[in-house]
C-alpha cells in the first residue's frame, strides 16, 4: 500500500533547486524532544526522538513508547553537513543541498619512468 504512517521517512529530489528534501511526520513533538545529527564521513543523517515521561501526556508516551530513531543515508553528491532542519506542524523537513562540482575538466600529469641507456 502507498500510505505513509507516522515516523515514515519520505525523500524527494528537487532537481530544480539541486537539493534533496526529506520529510518525517513527528506529531506533537517539540524541537527540544528531537535531535538531528549528521555523520559527514558516511553521508548519514540521524534523527532521534526522546519523549521524557515527565513532559508528555499518557497518549504521547504510548505513541513514543521508546526512543524513536531513524537514520538515512544520502548519496555522496549531497552535503549532509549543510542540511537545514525545520519542524513545523508536526512535520520535520530536512533540506540537503547537492555538492557543487566544478564543471571544467582538469588535466592530470602523467608520471613516466624512462629507463634510459647511459651513453
N, C-alpha and C positions, 0 to 999 in steps of 0.2 A: 504494500500500500504506500501511497505517496504522502501520508500525513506526517507532519512534524510534531514531535512531542516535546515536553519540557526537557531542557538540557541538551537537546539535539543541537548539533552544530551544522550550519548551512554556510557554504562558501561559494562566493561568486567572483568571477574575474571581471573587473571593469576595464575592458580594453581601451576605452576612450581616454580614461584618466591614468592608465598604466598602473593599476593597483588591484590588489585582491581585497575583498571585503568579506569578513567572517561574522556571522550572526549567531548569537546563542540566547535562548529565551531563559531568563532567570527571574521569575515573578517574585515580587516582594523583597528583593534583595537590595540593600543599600551599598554604596561604594565602600563602606567600612567592612562589609562582610565578604568582599570579593578581592582576590589578589591575582593580578595578571603579571606574569614574568616571561622573559624570553631566554632561550638558550641560543646565543648567536652562532656558536660553532655548528650546532645541529639544525639550525633554522626551525626551531620548535617554539611554539607559543603555549604556555601553560596557564590554565585558568583554575583557580582553587576557590571554592565557596565554603565558608565556615560559619555556620549559624550557631552561636552560643545559646545554650538553653535559657540563659538568663535574659537575653534580649529578644526572645522570639515567643510568639504565642504557640499554643498546642498544635495548631494546624501547620504552621511553618516548621515546627520540629518534626512533624511527620513527613512533610514534603522533602525537607533537607535532613533526613534522619541521621545521615552521616555525611562526612565531608564529601562534597561533590568535586571531582577533579576531571578536567578534560585537557588533553594535550593534542595539538595538531601540528603536523609538520608542513612547512611551506617549502616550495621548491627553492633551490639556491639562488634563483634570479630575483628573489624578493628580499628586502632589507628588514628583517624582523625587528631589529633594534629601533627602527623608525616608525613602528606601528603606533597609531593613535587609538586610544581606548575611550569609548563613550558608553555611558549607561543611562538610558532614557526609557521611561515607561516599561521597565522590566525587560528591556532588550539590550544585551551587551553587543556593541558593534566595534569590531577591530578592523582598522584600515591599514593595510600594509603596502607601502609603495614598492614598485619594481626598481631594481638597481639600474641606474643609468649606465649603460656600457658605451664606451667610445666607439662610434661607428667607423672611424677611419682605420685603414689597415696599417699595421706596423710591421716593417721588415725586420726579421731577426738575423743576427750574424750567424754564419756557419763556421764552426771551428774545424779546420782541417789540419791533419798532421801529414806532412810530406816527408817521406823517408828519402832524403836526397843522398846521392853518392858524393863522397868527398873527392874534390879534384886533387 
